[in-house]
Amino acid sequence: KPLNQQVLLSAGNILVQLSGLDLSWCRDLMSRLPTSVELQLYDHQAYRLQMELQRYIPTQLSPLS
């Protein structure tokens, strides 16, 4: 879990922008790290989300099938 709150805010904002999820839900998710979440995304969306989030927090994506 990052010690810098600004990192969590930035990661939450990226999640909102690339997934279309609710801002308060994303901020809550970032406050509960480490955690997992299931999102239905296209491959290109998931790839971009991982690339952007990797700048701030460690992420790992797995296909649901």
N, C-alpha and C positions, 0 to 999 in steps of 0.2 A: 504494500500500500504506500503510495507516495506521501511524503511528509508535507509537501507543498500543496496547499488548498487550491492555488491557482492552476496547478496541473490538473486537478480533478475537475475544476470548472471548465477548463479548455477541452478535456476529453469528453465531458458531458455535452458540451456544445457541438462537438464534432458528431457525436452519436445522434443528436437531434437533427442536425443538418443532413446526414447521410441516410438516416433510417426513417425519418418522419415521426418518430415517437414523441411523446409528451415531454416537455422540458423538465417538469418536476419529477417525473418517473426516472428520467436519465440521471438527474442529479442525485436522487435517492439511490440508484444503482451504484453510482460512483462512490457514494459514502459507505457502501457495504462491501467494497473490494476486500479480499478476492472473492469472486462469485462467478456464477455462470448464468447465461441467459440464452433462450432459444428465440431466434429471429428468423422470419421468413424473408430472405433476400435473394435477389438474383446473384449469380456468380460474380458479375462485375461490381455490384454494390458491396458484396461481402469483401472482395479483394480490396477495393478502395477504402472501406471502413477499417480493415486491418492495417493497411499501409498508413493511414492517417493516425489511428490510435497508437500505433507502435512508436510514434514520436513522443508520446507522453507516458504510456503505461504498457507493460508487457501484455500481449494478447495472443490468443490461440483460437483459431477458427476450425471447426470440424463440420463436415457436411452431415445433415440429418438423414439423408438418403433420398 
